[in-house]
């Protein structure tokens, strides 16, 4: 099977190599992490975002 496409973290160019041929930067997987409804850290992530933005979410106050 063939290689997977990669994206340069510095310039955004797509390539198949570990290093970008244009700028020499590191490349990584361009796909986002998979979504899981049963994410055990979702409550903490929402609490953090609420604290940073100054908003309070009442459904996030209880711990899992």
C-alpha positions as CSV (number, residue, x, y, z in Angstrom):
1,X,0.0,0.0,0.0
2,X,1.1,3.6,-0.6
3,X,2.2,6.3,1.8
4,X,-0.2,8.6,3.5
5,X,-0.2,12.3,2.6
6,X,1.4,14.6,5.1
7,X,1.2,18.4,5.7
8,X,4.1,20.7,6.5
9,X,3.5,22.4,9.9
10,X,5.5,25.5,8.9
11,X,4.3,26.4,5.4
12,X,1.2,24.2,4.9
13,X,2.4,22.4,1.8
14,X,1.2,18.8,1.3
15,X,3.8,16.1,0.6
16,X,4.6,12.4,1.1
17,X,7.9,12.9,2.8
18,X,8.9,13.4,6.5
19,X,10.5,16.8,5.7
20,X,8.9,19.5,3.6
21,X,10.8,19.8,0.2
22,X,10.1,23.6,0.1
23,X,10.9,24.9,3.5
24,X,12.5,21.9,5.3
25,X,9.9,21.9,8.1
26,X,8.5,18.8,9.8
27,X,5.4,17.3,8.4
28,X,2.5,15.6,10.2
29,X,-0.9,14.0,9.7
30,X,-3.3,16.6,8.3
31,X,-6.4,14.8,9.6
32,X,-8.0,15.9,12.9
33,X,-8.3,13.4,15.8
34,X,-11.4,11.2,15.6
35,X,-14.5,12.4,17.5
36,X,-15.7,10.1,20.3
37,X,-19.0,10.9,22.1
38,X,-17.7,9.0,25.2
39,X,-14.6,11.3,25.5
40,X,-13.7,11.1,29.2
41,X,-11.9,14.5,29.0
42,X,-14.7,16.5,27.3
43,X,-16.0,17.9,30.6
44,X,-12.6,19.2,31.6
45,X,-12.1,20.7,28.1
46,X,-15.4,22.6,28.3
47,X,-14.6,23.8,31.9
48,X,-11.3,25.1,30.7
49,X,-12.8,26.9,27.7
50,X,-15.5,28.4,30.0
51,X,-12.8,29.6,32.5
52,X,-10.7,31.2,29.8
53,X,-13.7,32.9,28.1
54,X,-15.2,34.0,31.4
55,X,-18.5,32.1,30.9
56,X,-20.0,29.6,33.2
57,X,-21.6,26.4,31.9
58,X,-23.9,24.9,34.6
59,X,-23.9,21.4,33.1
60,X,-20.1,21.1,33.4
61,X,-19.9,21.7,37.1
62,X,-20.3,18.1,38.1
63,X,-17.4,15.7,37.8
64,X,-17.6,12.4,35.9
